[in-house]
Amino acid sequence: MEKTVYESPLCSRYASDEMQYLFSPDMRYHTWRRLWVALAKAEKELGLDITQEQIDELIAGIEHIDYEAIAKKEKETRHDVMSHIYGYGLNCPNAKGIIHLGATSCYVTDNADALIYIDALKLVIKKVLNVIANLAEFAEQYKDLPTLGYTHFQPAQPTTVGKRACLWIQDFMLDLEELTFVKNTTKLLGCKGTTGTQASFLSLFNGDHEKVKKLDKLIAQEFGMSDTYPVSGQTYPRKADSRILNVLSSVAQSAYRFANDMRLLQHMREIEEPFEKNQIGSSAMAYKRNPMRCERICSLSRYVITNAQNAANTAATQWLERTLDDSANRRISLPEGFLAIDAVLNLMINVTSGLVVYPKVIEKNLMEFLPFIATENLLMSAAKAGGDRQEMHEIIRKHSMDAAARMKLEGKDCDLLHRLANDTAFILDKEQIESALNPKDYVGRAPQQVTEYLNEYVYPALKANDFEKVIAEVNV
């Protein structure tokens, strides 16, 4: 029987094909070849002896990668870039002599990485926008539905379901700002040479500094970018990688917070993640509806948050103009950081597009504690009706303590209002007491805050970023 080998769950179970392709060998090595074409075109424009026929041959050979021949060469040379130069030369015999002219390996590795990361950040942004849009629709729908608020996960002043959703949205809106900044400020390395001095290119252009400077500009322009890093060692600053993994961590933090809240709400049976007709919650307990997607969001988010330390440690330990202990780590931490956050966002889009709300359960849970929350209003009403404020306070305090003890010790419902209505010393009658129990009187400006936040911040952000709907499938 043929043996199987390990495959990353990020590829086999979680990440989208689109994100996987961005970090595939084809994408990586086609980008290397595009960079070699860009270098040759720029060098030709600046006067080096390179023909258009050679450039045309390089362009025609971009897609034709002989992985087997390259792997054989790398086993012999122990150098991936030189092996790919050799492989490209097999496709382009007339141009092989000008491939990689004047460059060092990081010209293709670092520039290609930067280009791939920019594309990957664009995909992350697109999916974050979808999460925001889904939650905005949810917030709009439930902006007026009162629900018990919690501080320290203890019952507190009521809010609305829609207002709570705006807290989740705001986290992702902050991520959107940061993602956009990181994407827009990520630069190419350009052509900097072995230690970043551009000495090899200065030699190629016979000491012409302006041509060497223009070479960097032409490379950037070829890929639709305005600039390269102004100074570098052999590589671009590894802090750039740290910025990227940090912003992915930030998205993971937002997703974790949402999913953790959902797990609490599902425990209280107020809001649930989607549960499909034939889905099994437990192999033993057939009745269960576990929040497995939100649990998976938390699980993968934890990985992304922890993964950010890889780039931080790499950035901190670079030696002088460069060292190679970054290479193996970056091959794993950057792609897998993107694959993992892609999986998180796929789950987020799926969950937020199908949230199930149970208003009657929400109302029941709220009404159980509303009498305690209403005591301040009852105290004010009693004082207005002519009661002594301190005496009314003591009556409410005593009955509140007794009602709470009854709930905790005997497991019975709250009877605070009944106790107050039957206490002849309390100045308000039953009807006056019950009139204080409208949940909407206790949510403050929550509905208005939802409307204002969505109209003034969220919808303009969706419009400004050309929001495009994504259907995220969860296969397992």
Legacy VTK file of the C-alpha trace (Angstrom):
# vtk DataFile Version 3.0
C-alpha trace
ASCII
DATASET POLYDATA
POINTS 476 float
0.000 0.000 0.000
1.301 3.438 -0.936
2.150 5.542 2.111
0.799 9.060 2.463
2.887 11.954 3.725
2.098 14.916 5.947
0.113 17.764 4.426
-0.510 21.036 6.221
-4.117 21.232 7.480
-4.055 24.863 6.397
-4.018 23.578 2.819
-6.047 20.375 3.113
-8.787 21.717 5.405
-8.859 25.454 5.949
-7.388 28.045 3.570
-8.980 29.071 0.264
-7.569 28.038 -3.109
-7.024 31.726 -3.904
-4.759 32.294 -0.912
-2.996 28.966 -1.405
-2.175 29.905 -4.990
-0.532 33.156 -3.900
2.006 31.103 -1.929
2.332 28.280 -4.453
5.603 27.427 -6.231
4.085 28.602 -9.531
3.271 32.053 -8.136
6.626 32.395 -6.434
8.779 31.305 -9.357
6.730 33.023 -12.052
7.216 36.204 -10.028
10.961 35.567 -9.925
10.968 35.344 -13.694
8.872 38.492 -14.063
11.468 40.246 -11.902
14.291 38.994 -14.112
12.399 40.310 -17.151
11.893 43.668 -15.418
15.602 43.850 -14.588
16.621 43.071 -18.173
14.163 45.628 -19.592
15.404 48.343 -17.226
19.061 47.550 -17.946
18.368 47.666 -21.696
16.593 51.022 -21.345
19.577 52.366 -19.434
22.008 51.341 -22.159
23.345 47.862 -21.426
23.931 45.487 -24.331
20.650 43.577 -24.111
18.465 42.970 -27.151
14.701 43.050 -27.497
14.880 39.490 -28.827
16.446 38.344 -25.551
13.737 40.094 -23.554
11.006 38.571 -25.742
12.548 35.139 -25.160
12.537 35.733 -21.385
8.882 36.792 -21.487
7.923 33.713 -23.518
9.689 31.467 -20.999
8.011 32.752 -17.839
5.362 30.032 -17.651
7.531 27.067 -18.651
9.207 25.901 -15.446
10.957 22.506 -15.450
10.691 21.760 -11.730
12.366 18.383 -12.075
15.496 19.805 -13.734
15.632 22.651 -11.206
15.288 20.291 -8.248
18.099 18.163 -9.610
20.291 21.258 -9.980
19.485 22.494 -6.469
20.464 19.132 -5.011
23.822 19.606 -6.714
24.371 23.314 -5.961
22.469 23.725 -2.650
21.293 27.107 -3.964
17.685 27.693 -4.947
18.126 30.938 -6.890
21.076 29.686 -8.935
19.107 26.535 -9.733
16.215 28.614 -11.027
18.555 30.796 -13.079
19.820 27.567 -14.616
16.252 26.355 -15.210
15.222 29.658 -16.803
18.266 29.445 -19.043
17.074 26.073 -20.325
13.952 27.828 -21.610
15.850 30.856 -22.894
19.206 29.755 -24.379
19.821 33.054 -26.182
19.076 35.123 -23.085
20.595 32.980 -20.348
23.723 35.110 -20.232
21.831 38.239 -19.153
19.504 36.641 -16.571
20.116 38.112 -13.082
22.752 40.480 -14.444
24.359 42.425 -11.572
21.864 41.115 -9.021
22.109 39.079 -5.843
19.631 36.403 -4.782
17.559 38.755 -2.665
16.686 40.741 -5.767
14.235 38.004 -6.720
13.454 36.493 -3.310
12.709 39.709 -1.433
11.036 41.591 -4.266
8.862 38.582 -5.074
7.922 38.157 -1.423
6.892 41.801 -1.181
4.731 41.543 -4.299
3.065 38.360 -3.051
2.454 39.834 0.395
0.791 42.883 -1.151
-1.562 40.647 -3.137
-2.240 38.563 -0.035
-3.006 41.706 1.997
-5.475 42.753 -0.709
-7.278 39.423 -0.300
-7.302 39.769 3.484
-8.763 43.285 3.142
-11.463 42.013 0.788
-12.492 39.369 3.301
-12.371 41.735 6.279
-14.735 44.021 4.347
-17.113 41.082 3.943
-17.061 40.415 7.672
-17.790 44.090 8.333
-20.625 44.111 5.787
-22.229 40.989 7.284
-22.034 42.350 10.807
-23.359 45.729 9.648
-26.426 44.045 8.175
-26.884 42.129 11.430
-26.475 45.293 13.531
-29.006 47.145 11.399
-31.538 44.336 11.762
-31.218 44.070 15.538
-30.381 47.644 16.518
-33.609 47.962 18.573
-33.643 44.518 20.236
-32.844 44.999 23.944
-30.533 42.460 25.534
-28.890 42.136 28.910
-25.491 43.804 28.964
-22.571 42.265 30.829
-19.498 43.570 32.568
-17.139 40.937 34.003
-19.723 38.526 32.487
-22.065 39.627 35.257
-25.488 41.131 34.411
-25.273 44.891 33.867
-27.188 47.706 32.180
-29.058 46.574 29.043
-27.818 47.280 25.541
-29.165 46.081 22.189
-28.071 43.137 20.079
-27.204 45.531 17.253
-25.122 47.782 19.490
-23.110 44.793 20.696
-22.477 43.857 17.056
-21.058 47.346 16.513
-18.358 46.580 19.076
-17.289 43.656 16.903
-17.478 45.785 13.758
-15.312 48.514 15.284
-12.519 46.026 15.982
-12.475 45.017 12.321
-12.699 48.649 11.211
-9.499 49.347 13.147
-7.933 46.335 11.424
-9.055 47.678 8.048
-7.215 50.954 8.676
-4.061 49.119 9.695
-4.210 46.598 6.842
-4.618 49.413 4.328
-1.664 51.298 5.787
0.615 48.248 5.762
-0.400 47.339 2.198
0.106 50.873 0.912
3.493 51.350 2.584
5.036 47.982 1.713
7.886 48.624 -0.717
10.118 46.609 -2.994
13.769 46.038 -2.150
14.764 47.131 -5.635
18.289 46.433 -6.907
20.603 46.956 -3.956
23.277 44.296 -4.418
25.177 42.135 -1.964
25.404 44.548 0.968
22.948 47.177 -0.212
25.572 49.525 -1.703
24.581 48.899 -5.368
28.300 48.480 -6.141
27.732 45.822 -8.818
25.251 48.019 -10.676
27.517 51.048 -10.375
30.193 48.951 -12.072
27.776 47.814 -14.806
26.879 51.429 -15.577
30.469 52.670 -15.466
30.049 54.758 -12.335
26.849 56.517 -13.469
24.989 57.060 -10.188
21.883 58.497 -11.850
21.406 55.367 -13.948
21.750 53.162 -10.875
19.168 55.266 -9.057
16.847 55.136 -12.070
17.211 51.352 -12.256
15.468 51.070 -8.877
12.676 53.383 -10.082
12.138 51.444 -13.305
11.866 48.142 -11.436
9.269 49.588 -9.074
7.279 51.139 -11.928
7.206 47.825 -13.803
5.130 46.435 -10.926
2.922 49.472 -10.435
4.790 50.771 -7.394
6.208 54.232 -6.862
9.215 53.501 -4.707
11.680 51.049 -3.190
13.319 51.092 0.228
15.801 53.998 0.080
18.490 52.093 1.985
18.980 48.427 2.830
21.481 45.735 3.556
21.226 42.716 1.301
17.550 42.290 2.207
14.649 44.622 2.750
14.152 45.496 6.442
12.829 42.455 8.273
10.706 44.803 10.354
8.480 44.904 7.263
7.648 41.232 7.864
6.965 41.996 11.498
4.493 44.717 10.509
2.685 42.229 8.296
2.411 39.448 10.876
1.420 42.017 13.498
-1.505 43.242 11.414
-2.572 39.651 10.738
-2.413 39.114 14.493
-4.623 42.160 14.947
-7.265 40.672 12.643
-7.003 37.398 14.565
-7.558 39.239 17.843
-10.782 40.747 16.480
-11.971 37.403 15.182
-11.143 35.678 18.461
-13.060 38.297 20.437
-16.155 37.878 18.227
-16.014 34.077 18.290
-15.466 33.960 22.037
-18.490 36.209 22.587
-20.504 33.958 20.290
-19.529 30.894 22.304
-20.823 32.607 25.452
-24.039 33.695 23.743
-24.598 30.220 22.307
-24.194 28.771 25.805
-26.986 31.125 26.916
-29.027 30.055 23.847
-29.450 33.693 22.764
-27.530 33.659 19.461
-26.089 30.677 17.590
-23.708 30.162 14.726
-25.196 28.384 11.681
-25.973 24.697 12.239
-26.639 22.617 9.147
-29.374 20.025 8.789
-27.110 16.956 8.923
-24.382 18.442 11.132
-23.367 16.333 14.148
-22.563 18.179 17.351
-21.131 15.280 19.329
-20.365 11.618 18.670
-21.822 10.716 22.067
-24.371 13.409 22.909
-26.694 13.495 19.917
-28.611 16.575 21.097
-25.592 18.890 21.137
-25.141 21.966 18.952
-21.531 22.847 19.637
-20.206 26.221 18.369
-17.545 24.360 16.389
-16.923 27.070 13.792
-16.403 29.748 16.416
-14.178 27.354 18.345
-12.152 26.842 15.185
-11.920 30.609 14.673
-10.462 30.883 18.177
-8.099 27.975 17.587
-6.678 29.305 14.322
-6.619 32.888 15.617
-4.508 31.782 18.551
-1.998 30.378 16.054
-1.886 33.648 14.088
-1.441 35.716 17.247
1.430 33.517 18.420
2.969 33.390 14.939
3.613 37.149 15.039
6.504 36.464 17.417
8.414 34.766 14.589
8.865 37.956 12.587
9.576 39.994 15.712
12.407 37.666 16.707
13.753 37.586 13.152
13.746 41.378 12.862
15.519 41.686 16.203
18.316 39.253 15.364
19.485 40.381 11.910
23.270 40.824 11.830
24.724 43.928 10.209
24.020 43.755 6.432
22.372 40.304 6.602
22.346 36.798 8.038
20.583 33.707 6.739
18.819 32.546 9.882
15.747 34.423 8.669
15.252 32.316 5.557
13.819 29.022 6.800
11.627 30.792 9.355
10.185 33.219 6.793
9.364 30.387 4.371
7.020 29.030 7.036
5.805 31.920 9.194
4.735 34.399 6.489
2.854 32.022 4.168
1.243 30.131 7.028
0.293 33.356 8.767
-1.603 34.387 5.653
-3.115 30.920 5.129
-4.285 30.791 8.740
-5.868 34.265 8.742
-7.508 33.426 5.425
-9.055 30.373 7.079
-10.184 32.495 10.030
-11.840 35.020 7.712
-13.537 32.302 5.656
-15.096 31.040 8.875
-15.967 34.579 9.973
-17.762 35.292 6.691
-19.614 31.986 6.949
-20.689 32.479 10.557
-21.640 36.157 10.287
-23.758 35.519 7.200
-25.976 33.036 9.052
-26.267 34.050 12.709
-29.424 32.718 14.385
-31.065 34.971 16.997
-33.611 33.825 19.595
-35.465 36.975 20.738
-37.677 35.152 23.249
-34.687 33.702 25.067
-32.995 37.103 25.006
-36.148 38.665 26.470
-36.448 35.963 29.144
-32.850 36.412 30.271
-33.226 40.191 30.286
-36.505 40.193 32.207
-35.037 37.914 34.874
-32.588 40.652 35.869
-34.454 43.768 34.770
-36.184 44.226 38.163
-32.784 44.716 39.800
-31.686 47.090 37.029
-34.968 49.015 37.394
-34.481 49.676 41.102
-32.769 53.031 40.492
-35.710 54.209 38.387
-38.132 52.860 41.009
-36.282 54.761 43.734
-36.525 58.009 41.774
-40.230 57.433 41.044
-40.925 56.684 44.714
-39.171 59.868 45.792
-41.104 61.908 43.210
-44.353 60.399 44.536
-43.588 61.782 47.983
-41.667 58.957 49.616
-38.612 59.508 51.806
-35.635 58.744 49.607
-33.598 56.991 52.323
-36.539 54.922 53.548
-37.441 53.868 49.985
-33.787 52.972 49.349
-33.706 50.705 52.414
-36.936 48.933 51.398
-35.610 48.295 47.890
-32.210 47.176 49.231
-33.710 44.674 51.666
-36.120 43.159 49.156
-33.395 43.021 46.484
-31.104 41.047 48.801
-33.904 38.657 49.751
-34.997 38.148 46.132
-31.416 37.477 45.007
-30.877 34.997 47.863
-34.101 33.190 46.894
-32.890 32.886 43.291
-29.460 31.577 44.297
-30.367 29.333 47.227
-33.736 27.995 46.063
-33.298 28.246 42.298
-36.526 30.197 41.921
-37.496 33.147 39.709
-36.970 36.752 40.734
-39.888 37.962 42.876
-38.529 41.425 43.692
-41.422 43.301 42.094
-43.972 41.136 43.865
-42.235 41.824 47.190
-42.234 45.588 46.581
-45.865 45.637 45.444
-46.945 43.840 48.615
-44.916 46.007 50.965
-47.317 48.636 52.327
-44.362 50.825 53.323
-43.333 51.183 49.687
-45.158 54.136 48.198
-45.614 52.814 44.615
-48.443 50.404 43.710
-48.218 47.356 41.434
-49.207 49.231 38.295
-46.669 51.991 38.918
-43.957 49.402 39.572
-44.696 47.397 36.436
-44.653 50.556 34.285
-40.936 50.817 35.048
-40.207 47.505 33.323
-40.060 48.475 29.647
-36.640 47.178 28.460
-36.349 49.900 25.815
-36.251 52.509 28.577
-32.891 51.127 29.731
-30.855 50.872 26.510
-29.923 54.552 26.373
-28.837 55.687 22.905
-27.891 52.198 21.728
-30.275 52.139 18.702
-29.230 55.640 17.668
-25.555 54.785 18.131
-25.955 51.866 15.734
-27.569 54.025 13.060
-25.022 56.805 13.450
-22.019 54.474 13.459
-23.130 52.546 10.386
-24.065 55.652 8.389
-21.101 57.808 9.360
-18.294 55.260 9.452
-19.072 51.748 8.261
-21.017 52.272 5.045
-18.611 54.993 3.802
-15.681 52.627 4.455
-17.344 49.841 2.473
-18.002 52.230 -0.402
-14.502 53.705 -0.350
-12.928 50.245 -0.507
-15.085 49.007 -3.410
-16.692 46.279 -1.327
-17.053 43.031 -3.273
-19.139 40.127 -1.968
-17.281 36.904 -1.172
-18.942 33.515 -0.679
-16.816 31.610 1.825
-17.342 27.870 1.882
-16.511 25.835 4.965
-15.871 22.301 3.812
-15.203 20.595 7.146
LINES 1 477
476 0 1 2 3 4 5 6 7 8 9 10 11 12 13 14 15 16 17 18 19 20 21 22 23 24 25 26 27 28 29 30 31 32 33 34 35 36 37 38 39 40 41 42 43 44 45 46 47 48 49 50 51 52 53 54 55 56 57 58 59 60 61 62 63 64 65 66 67 68 69 70 71 72 73 74 75 76 77 78 79 80 81 82 83 84 85 86 87 88 89 90 91 92 93 94 95 96 97 98 99 100 101 102 103 104 105 106 107 108 109 110 111 112 113 114 115 116 117 118 119 120 121 122 123 124 125 126 127 128 129 130 131 132 133 134 135 136 137 138 139 140 141 142 143 144 145 146 147 148 149 150 151 152 153 154 155 156 157 158 159 160 161 162 163 164 165 166 167 168 169 170 171 172 173 174 175 176 177 178 179 180 181 182 183 184 185 186 187 188 189 190 191 192 193 194 195 196 197 198 199 200 201 202 203 204 205 206 207 208 209 210 211 212 213 214 215 216 217 218 219 220 221 222 223 224 225 226 227 228 229 230 231 232 233 234 235 236 237 238 239 240 241 242 243 244 245 246 247 248 249 250 251 252 253 254 255 256 257 258 259 260 261 262 263 264 265 266 267 268 269 270 271 272 273 274 275 276 277 278 279 280 281 282 283 284 285 286 287 288 289 290 291 292 293 294 295 296 297 298 299 300 301 302 303 304 305 306 307 308 309 310 311 312 313 314 315 316 317 318 319 320 321 322 323 324 325 326 327 328 329 330 331 332 333 334 335 336 337 338 339 340 341 342 343 344 345 346 347 348 349 350 351 352 353 354 355 356 357 358 359 360 361 362 363 364 365 366 367 368 369 370 371 372 373 374 375 376 377 378 379 380 381 382 383 384 385 386 387 388 389 390 391 392 393 394 395 396 397 398 399 400 401 402 403 404 405 406 407 408 409 410 411 412 413 414 415 416 417 418 419 420 421 422 423 424 425 426 427 428 429 430 431 432 433 434 435 436 437 438 439 440 441 442 443 444 445 446 447 448 449 450 451 452 453 454 455 456 457 458 459 460 461 462 463 464 465 466 467 468 469 470 471 472 473 474 475
